[in-house]
Amino acid sequence: MAAGVNPKSPLPMDVGLAAGDSPRARRIAEQSIADLKLDLRGLVVYTEAASGPYVFTPLVAALAGADRVFAVTRTSSFATREHVEATTNALAQQWAVADRLDVRFEKLPHDVAASDVITNTGFVRPIDRATIGWMKSTAVIPLMWETWEIRDGELDLLACRECGIVVLGTREDRAPHSIYPYCGFSAMKLLFELGLEGYRTRVTLLGRGVLAASIHAVFAGIGLDVEWFGDGGAQARPYGEFRRCWLEAGASRDVLLLADHHTRVPLVGENGLVSCDELLTVNPVVRIGIISGQADFAALRRVGVRMFPEQPRPFGYMSYHSDALGPRGVLELYAAGLKVGEAMARARLAGCSPEETRRRALRESPAMDFVRS
């Protein structure tokens, strides 16, 4: 903890953190804790310290009563580690949890060994075999997202099974914190980033799974003209129909919105659903928004297509996240993930086997197993 911090002094300028965000974030965190009946008293939490809306995540664990919170951070493209430490400590003073929150610049074995709940948040990753070897036998790992979002190389599930470390995801469709609608509203903000009006904007949506379905539900619910291609289920037309439909009527569309977290190959480009030439021959002024998904972005950039974000992330990562809306979605999802961690940790500490712990957490929290996709 930084010594001599005045709780009423201005916070260090943080990327994405407005002056009024701290009191509002605390109110949201307190409501989330109450809604979930989250109680971390008697538990130690290991998580990250970060910037933007994620600056509040270790504070939620402390506010929920955790005996101690270890928050590891590193310098990133968003902020230096010293800046994150200063902001986190200042907020911890404001929230009156500074005596139970420690920011670290590296993963230390004794911190991990002392922890009951280890989150899979950014700077904690990768959770490799060595890190798992530091954990106590009753430690648990709640994923701060659904299990289908797990990426190769970030968590050694085999080592977890061998060591009896229970891992479960967090359902994002379960009351009191249904996170899915945030996807639709962040997609709407992405339209604004592209210079589009939203109202009466003609959207072509490419995506499979709950991400695209959530965006479609919000857009359709407000009467937006949205044409959806995906896996052919629900209201989505099959991907196989997209090329023909684009060649016939793509000239009237304003934006191509990519929201596919499952398809590894480019959706636009050579061997994609349409080539770059086909896309632009039909509609040379179409704009492309990328929530998640792949395309031949280099080729599209060369011919001057307006895209946002301008530097999309690789497969498996969100290029445009709901944290663009503000801290509420981040806080609610993190609190729900901590509830999963609480249920698992209390079961393990009570002597439950890994399988009994899994069943109990699925029953008592918004936990999600790996068999559900």
C-alpha positions in Angstrom: 0.0 0.0 0.0 1.3 3.5 -0.9 1.9 5.4 2.3 0.3 8.7 3.0 -2.5 8.6 0.5 -5.3 10.9 1.2 -8.6 9.2 0.5 -10.0 12.6 -0.7 -7.1 13.4 -2.9 -7.5 13.2 -6.7 -6.9 9.8 -8.2 -4.0 9.4 -10.7 -5.3 9.8 -14.2 -6.2 6.4 -15.4 -6.9 5.2 -19.0 -10.7 4.9 -19.2 -11.3 6.0 -15.7 -13.4 9.2 -15.3 -13.5 11.3 -12.2 -16.9 10.1 -11.2 -16.4 6.4 -11.9 -15.1 5.4 -8.5 -18.3 6.3 -6.4 -20.5 4.8 -9.1 -18.4 1.7 -9.4 -18.5 1.1 -5.7 -22.3 1.4 -5.8 -22.5 -1.1 -8.6 -20.1 -3.4 -6.8 -22.1 -3.2 -3.5 -25.3 -4.0 -5.4 -23.7 -6.9 -7.2 -22.3 -8.3 -4.0 -25.8 -8.1 -2.4 -27.6 -9.5 -5.4 -25.3 -12.6 -5.5 -25.0 -12.9 -1.7 -21.2 -12.9 -2.3 -19.3 -13.4 1.0 -15.6 -14.0 0.8 -14.9 -13.7 4.5 -12.3 -16.3 5.5 -10.9 -16.6 2.0 -7.9 -15.3 0.2 -8.2 -14.2 -3.4 -5.5 -14.0 -6.1 -6.3 -11.8 -9.1 -4.9 -9.0 -11.2 -4.6 -5.2 -10.9 -5.2 -3.5 -14.2 -6.4 -0.2 -15.8 -9.6 1.2 -17.2 -12.7 -0.5 -15.9 -10.6 -3.5 -14.7 -9.0 -1.3 -12.1 -12.0 -2.1 -9.9 -11.8 -5.9 -10.0 -9.5 -6.5 -7.0 -11.5 -4.0 -5.0 -14.7 -6.0 -5.5 -13.0 -9.1 -3.9 -11.9 -7.0 -1.0 -15.3 -5.2 -0.7 -16.9 -8.7 -0.5 -14.9 -9.4 2.6 -11.9 -11.4 1.4 -9.3 -11.7 4.2 -6.6 -10.7 1.7 -6.4 -9.9 -2.0 -3.2 -10.3 -4.0 -3.4 -8.4 -7.2 -0.5 -9.0 -9.7 0.1 -6.4 -12.5 2.6 -5.7 -15.3 3.4 -2.8 -17.6 1.2 -3.1 -20.7 0.2 -1.0 -23.7 -2.5 0.6 -21.5 -0.5 1.7 -18.5 2.7 1.1 -16.6 2.7 -1.2 -13.6 3.6 1.8 -11.3 0.6 3.7 -12.6 -1.7 0.7 -12.0 -0.3 0.3 -8.5 -0.8 4.0 -7.6 -4.4 4.0 -9.0 -5.3 0.7 -7.3 -3.9 1.9 -3.9 -5.7 5.2 -4.1 -9.0 3.5 -4.9 -8.4 1.0 -2.1 -8.0 3.9 0.3 -11.3 5.4 -0.9 -13.1 2.1 -0.6 -11.6 1.5 2.9 -10.1 -1.9 1.9 -6.4 -0.9 1.6 -5.4 -3.0 4.6 -6.4 -6.2 2.8 -5.2 -5.5 -0.8 -1.6 -6.0 -1.9 -0.4 -5.1 -5.5 2.5 -7.2 -6.8 4.7 -6.8 -9.8 5.3 -10.5 -10.3 3.7 -13.8 -9.4 5.2 -15.0 -6.1 4.9 -18.7 -5.1 4.0 -17.8 -1.4 1.1 -15.5 -2.5 -0.4 -18.2 -4.8 0.1 -20.9 -2.1 -1.8 -18.7 0.4 -4.8 -18.2 -1.9 -8.1 -20.1 -1.9 -9.5 -18.5 -5.1 -7.3 -17.9 -8.1 -9.0 -16.0 -11.0 -7.9 -16.4 -14.6 -7.8 -12.7 -15.2 -5.2 -11.1 -17.6 -2.0 -10.7 -15.6 -2.5 -13.9 -13.7 -2.3 -15.8 -17.0 -0.8 -18.1 -18.0 -1.8 -20.4 -15.2 0.8 -23.1 -16.1 1.9 -26.3 -14.4 4.5 -24.4 -12.3 1.8 -22.0 -11.0 -0.6 -24.8 -10.3 2.2 -26.6 -8.4 2.3 -23.7 -6.0 -1.4 -23.9 -5.1 -2.8 -25.6 -2.0 -4.8 -28.7 -2.7 -8.1 -27.0 -1.9 -7.5 -24.0 -4.2 -10.0 -23.4 -7.0 -10.0 -21.5 -10.3 -13.2 -19.7 -11.4 -13.0 -18.6 -15.0 -14.2 -15.0 -15.4 -16.1 -16.0 -18.6 -17.9 -19.0 -20.0 -16.0 -22.2 -20.6 -16.2 -22.2 -24.4 -14.1 -19.0 -24.3 -11.0 -20.7 -22.9 -7.9 -20.3 -25.1 -5.0 -22.6 -25.7 -1.9 -22.0 -23.6 -3.6 -19.9 -20.9 -4.6 -22.6 -18.4 -3.2 -26.1 -18.0 -6.4 -28.0 -17.4 -4.6 -31.4 -17.3 -2.3 -30.2 -14.5 -5.4 -28.9 -12.6 -7.1 -32.3 -12.9 -3.9 -34.1 -11.7 -3.6 -31.8 -8.7 -7.3 -31.8 -7.8 -7.8 -28.1 -8.6 -11.4 -27.5 -9.6 -12.0 -25.2 -12.6 -15.4 -24.0 -13.6 -16.6 -21.2 -15.8 -19.2 -18.4 -15.1 -22.5 -18.4 -16.9 -23.3 -15.0 -18.4 -27.0 -15.7 -19.0 -28.0 -16.2 -15.4 -29.9 -13.8 -13.2 -29.3 -11.6 -11.4 -26.4 -10.7 -13.8 -27.3 -11.5 -17.3 -24.3 -10.2 -19.3 -25.3 -11.1 -22.8 -27.3 -7.8 -23.5 -24.1 -5.8 -23.0 -22.8 -7.4 -26.3 -25.7 -5.8 -28.3 -25.2 -2.4 -26.7 -21.4 -2.5 -27.2 -22.1 -3.4 -30.9 -24.3 -0.4 -31.1 -21.5 1.8 -29.8 -19.2 0.2 -32.4 -21.6 1.5 -35.1 -21.1 5.0 -33.7 -17.3 4.5 -33.7 -17.6 3.8 -37.5 -19.5 7.1 -38.0 -22.9 5.4 -38.5 -26.2 6.6 -37.0 -27.5 3.4 -35.5 -31.0 4.5 -36.2 -32.0 3.1 -39.7 -28.5 1.7 -40.2 -28.5 -1.5 -42.3 -26.4 -4.1 -40.6 -25.2 -7.4 -42.0 -24.1 -9.6 -39.0 -21.7 -12.5 -39.4 -21.5 -14.8 -36.4 -22.1 -18.1 -34.7 -23.1 -18.8 -31.1 -24.3 -16.7 -28.2 -22.2 -13.6 -29.1 -23.9 -13.0 -32.4 -27.3 -14.1 -31.0 -27.1 -11.6 -28.2 -26.2 -8.8 -30.7 -29.1 -9.8 -33.0 -31.5 -9.9 -30.1 -30.7 -6.3 -29.1 -30.6 -5.0 -32.7 -33.9 -6.7 -33.6 -35.5 -5.6 -30.4 -35.0 -1.9 -31.2 -36.1 -2.3 -34.8 -32.8 -2.2 -36.5 -32.5 -3.6 -40.0 -30.2 -6.5 -39.3 -29.5 -9.4 -41.6 -27.8 -12.3 -39.8 -25.7 -15.1 -41.2 -24.3 -17.9 -39.0 -24.9 -21.5 -38.2 -28.4 -21.6 -39.6 -30.1 -21.9 -36.2 -32.6 -19.6 -34.6 -33.0 -16.6 -36.8 -29.6 -16.9 -38.5 -29.3 -17.9 -42.1 -26.5 -20.4 -43.0 -23.1 -19.0 -43.9 -23.4 -20.8 -47.2 -26.1 -18.4 -48.3 -24.1 -15.2 -47.5 -22.1 -14.9 -50.8 -25.2 -15.1 -53.0 -27.1 -12.7 -50.8 -24.3 -10.2 -50.8 -23.8 -10.3 -54.6 -27.5 -9.8 -55.0 -28.2 -7.1 -52.4 -25.1 -6.1 -50.6 -25.0 -2.7 -52.2 -27.7 -1.5 -49.8 -25.9 -2.5 -46.6 -24.1 0.1 -44.4 -21.9 -2.2 -42.3 -20.6 -5.7 -42.1 -20.3 -6.6 -38.4 -18.1 -9.6 -37.5 -19.1 -11.4 -34.2 -17.8 -14.9 -34.6 -15.8 -16.5 -31.7 -15.7 -20.0 -33.2 -14.6 -19.8 -36.9 -10.8 -19.8 -37.2 -10.6 -19.1 -40.9 -11.2 -15.6 -42.3 -14.8 -14.8 -43.0 -13.8 -12.3 -45.7 -10.8 -12.9 -48.0 -9.4 -15.6 -50.1 -11.2 -18.9 -49.2 -13.6 -16.8 -47.0 -17.4 -16.4 -47.4 -16.6 -13.7 -50.0 -13.4 -12.4 -51.3 -12.3 -8.8 -50.7 -12.9 -8.0 -54.4 -16.4 -9.4 -54.2 -17.2 -7.5 -51.1 -16.0 -4.1 -52.5 -17.1 -4.6 -56.0 -20.7 -4.8 -54.7 -20.3 -2.2 -52.0 -17.1 0.0 -52.2 -18.2 2.1 -49.2 -19.2 -0.7 -46.8 -17.7 -0.3 -43.3 -16.5 -3.2 -41.2 -16.9 -3.5 -37.4 -15.1 -6.3 -35.6 -16.4 -7.5 -32.3 -14.7 -10.9 -32.7 -13.7 -12.8 -35.8 -11.2 -13.0 -38.6 -10.9 -11.5 -42.1 -8.1 -10.5 -44.4 -7.6 -7.3 -42.6 -4.3 -6.4 -44.3 -6.0 -6.6 -47.7 -9.0 -4.6 -46.6 -6.6 -2.0 -45.1 -4.7 -1.7 -48.3 -7.8 -0.8 -50.3 -8.9 1.8 -47.7 -11.9 0.0 -46.1 -13.0 1.8 -43.0 -12.7 -0.6 -40.1 -13.0 -0.4 -36.3 -11.0 -1.4 -34.3 -8.2 -0.6 -36.7 -6.0 -3.3 -35.2 -8.2 -6.4 -34.6 -7.0 -9.0 -32.2 -6.2 -12.7 -33.1 -8.6 -15.6 -33.1 -10.1 -16.3 -29.7 -9.9 -12.7 -28.5 -12.5 -10.0 -28.5 -11.5 -7.0 -30.6 -14.2 -4.8 -29.2 -15.4 -5.6 -25.7 -18.4 -4.5 -23.6 -15.9 -2.7 -21.3 -16.2 0.1 -23.9 -19.6 0.9 -22.3 -18.2 1.5 -18.8 -17.5 -0.5 -15.7 -20.9 -2.1 -14.9 -20.5 -5.2 -17.1 -17.0 -5.8 -15.9 -18.0 -5.5 -12.3 -21.1 -7.7 -12.6 -19.3 -10.5 -14.4 -16.3 -10.4 -12.0 -18.7 -10.5 -9.0 -20.5 -13.5 -10.6 -17.1 -15.2 -11.2 -16.1 -14.6 -7.6 -19.4 -16.2 -6.5 -18.5 -19.3 -8.4 -15.1 -19.2 -6.7 -16.7 -18.8 -3.3 -19.0 -21.8 -3.8 -16.1 -24.0 -5.0 -13.6 -22.9 -2.3 -16.1 -23.4 0.6 -16.9 -26.9 -0.7 -13.3 -27.8 -0.9 -12.4 -26.4 2.5 -15.4 -28.4 3.9 -13.8 -31.6 2.7 -15.8 -32.1 -0.5 -14.1 -34.0 -3.4 -13.5 -32.3 -6.7 -16.6 -33.9 -8.2 -18.8 -33.1 -5.1 -17.4 -29.5 -5.3 -18.3 -29.2 -9.0 -21.9 -30.4 -8.3 -22.3 -28.1 -5.4 -21.0 -25.0 -7.2 -23.2 -25.7 -10.2 -26.2 -25.8 -7.8 -25.3 -22.9 -5.6 -23.7 -20.3 -8.0 -23.7 -19.2 -11.7 -21.1 -21.9 -12.4 -20.7 -23.4 -15.8 -19.1 -26.8 -16.5 -17.0 -27.7 -19.5 -19.7 -30.2 -20.8 -22.0 -27.3 -21.5 -21.2 -25.3 -24.7 
